[in-house]
Amino acid sequence: MAAIKSTLAESLTVDMTDLEALRVAKEKLGECITTAMAAGVPEEHMVEADQRRKRLHNAIEDLKGSIRVFCRIRPLSSKEEEQGDKKVTEAASSMTLNIEGKDGGDPSTFAFDAVFTSGTQEEVFEDCRDLVQSAVDGYNVTIFAYGQTGAGKTFTMYGIPGQEGTTPRTIKELFRVTAQSSARFEFKIYASMLELYRNDLVDLLTEERVAPGKGKLAIKTDKAGRISVENLIEEECQTAEKLTAVLERGNKNRKVASTAMNAESSRSHLVLWVRILSTNKDTKEETRGKILMCDLAGSERLKKSQVEQEMQAEAIEINKSLTALGDVIEALTKNQKSVPYRNHKLTQLMQDSLGGSAKTLMFVNCSPASSNLDETTMSLKYATRAKKITNTAKKG
């Protein structure tokens, strides 16, 4: 008990602008709480210390940036090498990227929170692991991937067997973190999966577009500003295996098609929606967090992707939604009083995940190929806008 009080008092003097000092203080408190729990210290004596640990963790994440942007450049493909493409991107450091100028013009330099060229799946996830703790602590967490078709978004988000991406690793980390606190908290984890195809919401956990006996999917906002989707199937997941099975089931129903830029291009925005409800076993206090994993459809120019008829309409709608997301980012950057969330269902879905109660990580996935210089430059400029957003995060 005395150790808790002294460690708590020490943590109150920490410099809240010093990232390393915050990390040390958080770890000390966490170890102290674990030791006290093992010694049988009553829960009511640990509540203040645990609340302080959460505040320190949140401060760490805010110092990193409430919205972080990671840039990932995939390797040149065999097709690009065969057609004589050369690399036009180069990492100047772990946080800056150089890209050649068009037609021999001056090169440009872009700065992000991290630059991977291309990095392993483990390295990429390590830098966003702590966001899972934020969700368990009651914050909304969103991880999404943006970039042109074929830039590596789906590989980053989902990966392949043996090289699992951010989403399956997030699932494992979620159940690892909750297992660590299971002696003090009861956790309930719920999952849904949907796609935004053109401007229609589609439930991916049923073979029909909507679940039998249920109405059309509709985005709702409650009095606290929390977003939900009416009539969307939600399943409780008691294990990582169950949540992974939900992910795989939904993935099979995603809308894909072939374009000139990618043999299996994602034609929709894919969203895995995970709710976390934690209840303190002694105090009965409830905390709600959310993780939104979004693999955005590919941004592309119609001429470049060589799509026709129905797929052309798809591409137009995809670009509309990404433009709407860019408009929201710009409005937040400029601190405008009115943010155009309602201009598209994509931004309505993400309303409590951008500029509101959220910790957000954006991947900008790019091709290094000279033939994609224009698209890569546009993606980097788009992502740079997100770095200027300021969040006012609140726990759920």
C-alpha positions in Angstrom: 0.0 0.0 0.0 2.8 2.4 0.9 4.6 1.5 -2.4 1.5 2.5 -4.4 1.2 5.8 -2.6 4.9 6.7 -3.1 4.9 5.6 -6.7 1.7 7.5 -7.4 3.1 10.7 -5.7 6.3 10.3 -7.7 4.3 10.1 -11.0 2.5 13.3 -10.2 5.8 15.2 -10.5 6.7 13.8 -13.9 7.3 16.2 -16.8 4.3 15.7 -19.0 6.2 16.9 -22.1 9.1 14.3 -21.6 8.2 11.1 -23.5 10.8 8.9 -21.9 10.0 10.2 -18.4 6.3 9.4 -19.0 7.2 5.9 -20.2 9.2 5.2 -17.1 6.5 6.5 -14.8 3.8 4.5 -16.5 5.9 1.3 -16.3 6.6 1.9 -12.6 2.9 2.3 -11.8 2.0 -0.7 -13.9 4.5 -2.9 -12.0 3.4 -1.5 -8.7 -0.3 -2.3 -9.4 0.6 -5.8 -10.5 2.7 -6.4 -7.3 -0.1 -4.9 -5.1 -2.7 -7.1 -6.8 -0.6 -10.2 -6.2 -0.2 -9.2 -2.5 -4.0 -9.0 -2.1 -4.3 -5.2 -1.8 -8.1 -4.3 -2.2 -9.2 -2.9 -5.5 -10.3 0.5 -4.0 -6.7 1.2 -3.0 -5.5 0.8 -6.6 -8.2 2.8 -8.5 -6.3 6.1 -8.3 -3.0 4.6 -9.4 -4.7 2.8 -12.3 -6.4 6.0 -13.4 -3.0 7.8 -13.3 -1.4 5.0 -15.4 -4.1 5.5 -18.0 -3.5 9.3 -18.0 0.2 8.7 -18.4 -0.4 6.3 -21.3 -2.7 8.7 -23.0 -0.2 11.5 -22.6 2.4 9.4 -24.3 0.1 8.7 -27.2 -0.8 12.4 -27.5 2.9 13.4 -27.6 3.4 11.0 -30.5 0.4 12.8 -32.1 -3.3 12.1 -31.8 -3.2 11.5 -35.5 0.0 9.7 -36.7 0.9 9.1 -40.3 3.2 6.2 -41.3 4.5 6.1 -44.9 5.2 2.6 -46.3 6.9 2.2 -49.7 6.5 -1.3 -51.2 9.4 -2.8 -53.3 9.3 -2.6 -57.1 7.1 -5.4 -58.5 8.5 -7.8 -61.1 6.1 -6.3 -63.7 7.5 -2.8 -63.0 11.1 -4.1 -63.3 10.3 -5.8 -66.6 8.8 -2.6 -68.1 12.0 -0.7 -67.1 10.7 1.2 -64.1 13.2 2.7 -61.7 12.8 3.8 -58.1 11.9 7.4 -57.6 11.7 7.3 -53.8 14.4 7.1 -51.1 14.2 7.2 -47.3 16.3 10.1 -46.1 15.8 8.9 -42.5 13.4 6.9 -40.5 10.9 9.8 -40.6 11.6 11.5 -44.0 11.2 10.5 -47.6 12.7 12.0 -50.7 10.9 11.7 -54.1 12.2 12.7 -57.5 10.6 15.7 -59.3 8.6 15.3 -62.5 10.5 15.7 -65.8 13.8 16.2 -64.0 12.4 18.9 -61.6 13.6 19.4 -58.1 13.0 16.5 -55.7 10.6 16.9 -52.8 11.0 15.8 -49.1 8.1 14.6 -47.0 8.1 14.1 -43.2 6.0 11.6 -41.3 6.0 9.9 -38.0 7.7 6.9 -39.5 8.9 5.8 -43.0 9.2 2.2 -43.9 10.9 1.1 -47.2 9.4 -1.4 -46.9 9.9 -2.8 -43.4 8.8 -6.1 -42.1 5.2 -6.6 -40.8 6.6 -6.9 -37.3 8.5 -3.6 -37.5 5.4 -1.8 -38.8 3.1 -3.2 -36.1 5.6 -2.5 -33.3 5.1 1.2 -33.8 1.3 1.0 -33.4 1.1 -1.7 -30.7 0.4 0.8 -27.9 -2.8 2.0 -29.6 -4.4 -1.3 -28.5 -3.9 -0.3 -24.9 -5.6 3.0 -25.6 -8.7 1.2 -26.9 -8.8 -1.0 -23.8 -8.4 2.1 -21.6 -11.6 3.5 -23.3 -10.5 5.6 -26.3 -11.6 5.2 -29.9 -8.7 3.9 -32.0 -8.7 4.0 -35.8 -6.1 2.6 -38.2 -6.6 3.1 -41.9 -4.6 2.7 -45.1 -4.7 5.1 -47.9 -3.0 5.0 -51.3 -3.4 4.1 -55.0 -4.5 0.7 -56.2 -1.7 -1.8 -55.9 0.4 0.2 -53.4 0.3 -2.4 -50.7 -2.7 -1.2 -48.5 -4.3 -4.7 -48.1 -0.9 -6.3 -47.4 -0.2 -3.7 -44.7 -3.6 -4.1 -43.1 -4.1 -7.9 -43.5 -1.0 -9.5 -44.9 -0.6 -13.0 -46.1 -0.2 -16.3 -44.2 3.2 -16.2 -42.4 3.4 -12.4 -42.9 0.3 -11.3 -41.0 -0.6 -7.6 -41.3 -1.7 -4.9 -38.8 -5.2 -6.2 -38.3 -4.5 -9.8 -37.3 -1.7 -8.6 -35.1 -4.0 -6.1 -33.4 -6.4 -8.9 -32.7 -3.7 -10.9 -30.9 -2.5 -7.9 -29.0 -6.0 -7.0 -27.9 -6.6 -10.4 -26.3 -3.1 -10.3 -24.8 -3.7 -6.9 -23.1 -7.1 -7.9 -21.8 -5.8 -11.2 -20.5 -3.2 -9.3 -18.4 -6.0 -7.4 -16.7 -8.6 -10.1 -16.4 -8.1 -10.5 -12.7 -9.4 -7.0 -12.1 -11.7 -6.4 -15.1 -14.3 -8.3 -17.0 -14.0 -7.7 -20.8 -16.6 -8.2 -23.5 -15.4 -7.8 -27.1 -17.8 -7.5 -30.0 -17.0 -7.4 -33.7 -18.8 -6.4 -36.9 -17.5 -6.2 -40.5 -18.9 -4.1 -43.3 -17.9 -2.6 -46.6 -18.8 0.7 -48.1 -19.4 -0.2 -51.8 -20.1 2.9 -53.9 -22.3 4.7 -51.4 -24.0 1.6 -49.9 -23.2 0.0 -46.6 -23.0 -3.8 -46.9 -22.9 -6.2 -43.9 -20.2 -8.7 -44.6 -21.2 -11.2 -41.9 -24.2 -12.4 -43.8 -24.5 -13.8 -47.3 -27.2 -11.2 -48.0 -26.5 -7.5 -48.3 -28.3 -7.1 -44.9 -29.1 -9.7 -42.3 -32.4 -11.6 -42.8 -35.3 -9.9 -40.9 -33.3 -6.6 -40.5 -33.7 -3.3 -42.2 -31.2 -1.4 -44.3 -27.9 -0.4 -42.6 -28.0 3.2 -41.3 -25.4 5.3 -39.6 -26.5 6.7 -36.2 -25.0 9.2 -33.8 -26.0 9.1 -30.1 -26.1 12.1 -27.7 -22.5 11.5 -26.7 -21.4 11.7 -30.4 -20.7 8.0 -30.6 -21.2 6.4 -34.1 -23.0 3.2 -34.6 -24.6 1.3 -37.5 -28.2 0.3 -37.1 -29.1 -3.3 -38.2 -25.4 -4.3 -38.5 -24.6 -7.8 -37.2 -22.4 -7.8 -34.1 -20.9 -10.9 -32.7 -19.3 -11.4 -29.3 -15.8 -12.7 -29.5 -14.3 -14.4 -26.5 -11.1 -15.5 -28.1 -8.6 -14.2 -30.7 -9.5 -17.2 -32.8 -13.2 -16.2 -32.9 -12.4 -12.6 -33.9 -10.0 -13.9 -36.5 -12.7 -16.1 -37.9 -15.1 -13.1 -38.1 -12.4 -11.2 -40.0 -11.8 -14.1 -42.5 -15.6 -14.6 -43.0 -16.1 -10.9 -43.8 -13.0 -10.8 -46.1 -14.4 -13.5 -48.3 -17.4 -11.3 -49.2 -15.4 -8.2 -50.1 -15.9 -6.7 -53.5 -12.8 -6.9 -55.6 -12.2 -6.6 -59.4 -9.3 -6.6 -61.8 -7.9 -3.3 -63.1 -4.9 -2.5 -65.3 -3.1 -1.4 -62.1 -3.8 -4.4 -60.0 -5.1 -7.9 -60.7 -7.4 -7.9 -57.6 -8.2 -4.3 -56.8 -10.3 -3.6 -53.8 -13.5 -1.9 -55.0 -14.8 -0.9 -51.6 -13.8 0.4 -48.2 -13.4 -2.5 -45.8 -14.1 -1.8 -42.1 -13.6 -4.2 -39.1 -15.4 -2.6 -36.2 -14.4 -3.9 -32.7 -16.1 -2.7 -29.5 -14.5 -3.3 -26.1 -16.5 -3.1 -22.9 -14.6 -3.4 -19.7 -16.1 -3.6 -16.2 -14.1 -3.3 -13.0 -15.1 -6.4 -11.0 -15.1 -4.5 -7.7 -16.2 -1.0 -8.4 -18.5 -2.0 -11.4 -17.2 1.0 -13.3 -17.7 0.5 -17.1 -15.3 1.8 -19.8 -16.0 1.6 -23.6 -13.4 1.6 -26.3 -13.4 1.0 -30.0 -11.0 -0.1 -32.7 -11.8 0.7 -36.3 -9.6 -1.0 -38.9 -10.2 0.4 -42.4 -8.6 -0.7 -45.6 -9.6 2.1 -48.0 -10.4 1.4 -51.7 -7.6 2.4 -54.1 -7.3 6.0 -55.1 -6.7 6.1 -58.9 -7.1 8.1 -62.0 -9.7 6.6 -64.4 -7.3 6.9 -67.4 -4.6 5.1 -65.5 -6.7 2.2 -64.2 -8.4 1.5 -67.6 -11.8 0.6 -66.2 -15.0 0.7 -68.1 -18.8 1.0 -67.5 -19.7 -0.4 -64.1 -16.2 -0.3 -62.8 -15.8 3.3 -64.0 -18.9 4.2 -61.8 -17.2 2.4 -58.9 -14.0 4.4 -59.4 -15.8 7.7 -59.5 -17.6 6.8 -56.3 -14.3 5.7 -54.6 -12.7 9.0 -55.6 -15.7 11.0 -54.3 -15.4 9.3 -50.9 -11.6 9.9 -50.7 -12.2 13.5 -51.7 -14.8 13.9 -48.9 -12.2 12.4 -46.4 -9.7 14.9 -47.7 -12.2 17.7 -47.2 -12.8 16.6 -43.6 -9.0 16.5 -43.0 -8.6 20.0 -44.4 -11.5 21.4 -42.3 -9.9 20.0 -39.2 -6.5 21.3 -40.1 -7.9 24.8 -40.5 -9.9 24.5 -37.3 -13.1 25.3 -39.2 -16.3 25.5 -37.1 -18.2 23.3 -39.6 -16.6 20.0 -40.6 -18.3 18.3 -43.6 -18.6 14.8 -42.1 -22.0 14.4 -43.6 -20.8 14.8 -47.2 -20.2 11.0 -47.5 -21.0 7.8 -45.6 -17.3 7.1 -45.3 -16.7 10.3 -43.3 -19.9 9.7 -41.3 -18.6 6.3 -40.3 -15.3 7.9 -39.2 -16.8 10.9 -37.5 -15.8 10.0 -34.0 -12.4 8.8 -35.3 -11.1 12.0 -36.8 -10.8 15.2 -34.8 -12.9 13.8 -32.0 -12.5 11.2 -29.3 -9.9 9.1 -31.1 -6.3 8.0 -31.6 -5.8 7.7 -35.3 -3.0 6.1 -37.3 -3.0 6.6 -41.1 -0.8 4.5 -43.4 0.0 6.1 -46.7 1.0 3.2 -49.0 3.0 4.2 -52.1 4.6 2.6 -55.1 8.3 3.5 -55.7 8.0 3.1 -59.5 8.7 5.9 -61.9 5.5 5.1 -63.8 3.6 5.9 -60.6 5.4 9.2 -59.8 2.2 11.3 -60.1 0.1 9.0 -58.0 2.8 8.6 -55.3 3.3 12.4 -55.1 -0.5 13.0 -54.7 -0.7 10.3 -52.0 2.2 11.9 -50.1 0.6 15.4 -50.3 -2.8 14.0 -49.2 -1.2 12.3 -46.2 0.7 15.4 -45.2 -2.6 17.3 -44.6 -3.5 14.8 -41.9 -0.4 15.6 -39.9 -1.9 19.0 -38.9 -5.1 17.8 -37.3 -5.6 18.4 -33.6 -7.7 16.0 -31.6 -9.7 16.6 -28.3 -9.8 13.0 -27.1 -12.3 11.8 -24.5 -12.8 8.4 -23.1 -15.9 6.5 -24.0 
